């Protein structure tokens, strides 16, 4: 069984909705198995850093509130378009060790680009709002 298939079959630890609006990202962290209407999600603005727990499977959902964007984190998230009214999905397995990867949020069609760092931390519990939303 492939590594990605193993991660999928073992379950998802966290779901994150990444919403782009006016050139900035807002994240909504959701506990697995919760529906939107009863989910105790945590929302936070992303300055230039996203924090994820190390060694977990994460579902990413992408949407735009205003214009088309693209988002990517080489080695973890291939380029995905964020389109108003359309949710795009990706699933990643985060590395087992602490670390950081560089990514980018790009506004189309003018190409303005914001750098985003994705931090992986072993000290992070799967759903700990204080750690997930801190820079």
N, C-alpha and C positions, 0 to 999 in steps of 0.2 A: 504494500500500500504506500502511495506517495506521501511525503511529509504533509502537504496541504490537505490531502484527504484524511490523514490521521487527525489533524487539528480539527477539521470539520466534524468528524465523527465523534470526537471527544467533547464537543460542545463549545459554545461561545461564552467567553467570560464577561464581555462588555460590548455595548453598542454605543456608537457615537454619531450624532448628527452634526455635520459641519455645514454651517449656513454662512454664505458669503453675502455681504450687503455693504454697499458704498466702500468697497475696497478692503473691508475688514472681515475677519472670521469670528463667528460665535459658535461655541460648542455646546451640545446638549448631551450629557452623559446619561445613559439609561442602564438600569439593572437588567440582566437577561430575564426573559420570561414575563416582563411587565408590558401591558398594553398601554398605548398612548394615554388613554383616558384615566388610568389609575396609576400611572408610573410616577414615582417620586424622583424625577430627573433633577439634575443639577445643571444649570446653565452658567456659562462664564465667557467673557470676552477673551480672545486669545491675543495678546500683544504680538509677540513674535515667537512664542513657544507653546508647544502642545506637550503635555505630559501623559505618558502611557505606562501602565504596569509592565514590567519585563516578564517574559515567559508566559504570555497569555494569547488567546485568540480574540481578535477585536473585529467586529463588524463596523464598517464605516459607511455612512450614508451622506451623500453630498447633494446640496441644493443651493440655488441662488435666489435672492430676494429681488434683484434688480436687473443685472446684465449677465452675459456669459463670462465665466471665469474658467481657468484651468488650475488644477492642483496636482502636485506630484512630490514624492519623496523617493528619489532614486534608490533602488534596492528594496523598497518596501511598498510603495504605492506608485504604480504606473500612472502616467498622466490621465486624469479624468476630468471631463468637462462638467461644470456646475451650471445648469441651465434653469432659468426661472420656470417653475411649475413641473419640473421633472426631477425625480430622485434617482441618482446613480448609486450603485452599491459596490463595495469592495470588501474583501475579508483578508486580514493579515495576521500572521503569527509574529509577535514581537520577539526580539532576541532574548535569550535567557539571562544575559548579563546587563549591567548598567551600561549606558552609552547614549550617544546622540547622533542624529542624522539630520542633514540639511534638506530643506524642501522649499517649495515656492508656490505662491498664489499669484496667478497672472490674470490681469483684467484684459479681456478681448474687446474690441479689436485693436485698441491702442497699445497693447503689450506692456503696460505698466506692471512691474513685478515687485512683490513683497516677499522678502526672505522669511521663512518660518523654520524654526528648529524643532525637531521632535525628540523629546527626551524620554529614554526608557529607564525605569528605576525599579530595582528589586525591592526596595523598601516600601513601595507602593502596594497597598492592598487593592484588590480588584475594584472596589467601589468606595473610595475615600474622597469625598468632595473637597476637603481642605487641601489635600495634596494635588488633586487633579487640576484645580483651578488656581494654583499659585505659580508665579513665574520663577 
